[in-house]
Amino acid sequence: MTMPATDAPLSILVVTAMYPHAEQPGSGAFVRHQVQGLQALGHHVTVVHVRGYASKWQYVIGAMQVWRETWRRRYDVVHVHYGLTGLCALLRWRAPLVVTLHGSDALHGTFQPFISRIVSRVASATVVVSEEIARRYPGTLIPCGVDLDTFTQQDRTRARRELGWSVDGKIVLFPFDPDRRVKRHDIASAAVGLLSARGVPASLVAVWNVPNDRMPLYYSAADVMVLCSDSEGSPTSVKEALACGLPVVSTDVGDVRSLMGDIAGTEICEQTASSVAEALARALTRPVGIPFHGRTAMQRFDQRATIASLIDVYRTVVRNSSRSSAFAASRSRYGCS
């Protein structure tokens, strides 16, 4: 069996339960960014979007789609995002499996981590996005990247006017769906309420279901971003905010400490309304004129580096799969069992 050329374009099937669509244009934007980055380098990428948010039966439909795709076309690798979605790829035809674990699928509750462990064991390679996940699941650490060409700081006043926001007052950005309990909008709201009680003119603005390429406008219009989640992997929102020059106040969750622990102007606090309020107060009253180096710190998460690391994983899996196939063929040729 001929080994694939080390620089040949790859054929990749991406299977994900989170991907931008009409009802949720901001969902899974980081997956689409990876797809677009791979395509820009000449790789062929097909996406199976498992719409699990609509019905659990969608996972059965997704499994059928994966089987059909891998039967009709020879893929070099099937890349699944999230452990639960990996169930859809267990009946794939021929192609080796790569799974990326993003956070709640590996760390939150019992059912999803159980499924993630099964999928990661049958996969040819496991990618994890944070050191916290890596401590529980052996794999290659590749944090989700950020498109630094898209996520740049814009003029705050102009951004607020474009969004129809008042140019006065302090805005605390909560870039998540408030109804997702794991994101703890209740804590963020209570913290901003405490600020208001102290006379700080701050407003909490929740933003979700917004096309990802519009998010730089919101990051630029705000004064600070807040993150209070119960569970995170490597939150892309933090990287995007910092790349746009927006300070972040966060609880010590996922890999946030390693993302922004050394950036002056950011705050890591306890997961209580009072602690978050104190951290927000410090971030909002930071003296004007002091440089904020959030964007500089995010250079290490350039999306291009993430794509290059993924391709290295793919090519390793393809080489190992080719060697295994060649070994099996040689044993069969010589009558070995």
Protein Blocks (a to p, Z undefined) as FASTA:
>chain_A
ZZddfkbccddddddfbdcdfklmmgoklmmmmmmmmmmnopacdddddffklomklmmm
mmmmmmmmmmmpccfbdcdehjklmmmmmmpghiacddddfblmmmgcjllmmmmmmmmm
mpmbdcdfbfklmmmmgcddddddddfklmccddfklmmmmnopafedjddddfbdfklm
klommlmmmmmmmmmmnopacdddddehiafklmmmmmmmpmbdcdfbfbdcbdfklmmm
mmnopacddddehjllmmmmmmghiacddddfklmmmmmmmmmmgcehiacfklmmmmmm
gfklmmmmmmmmmmmmmmmmmmmmmmmmmmmmnopZZ
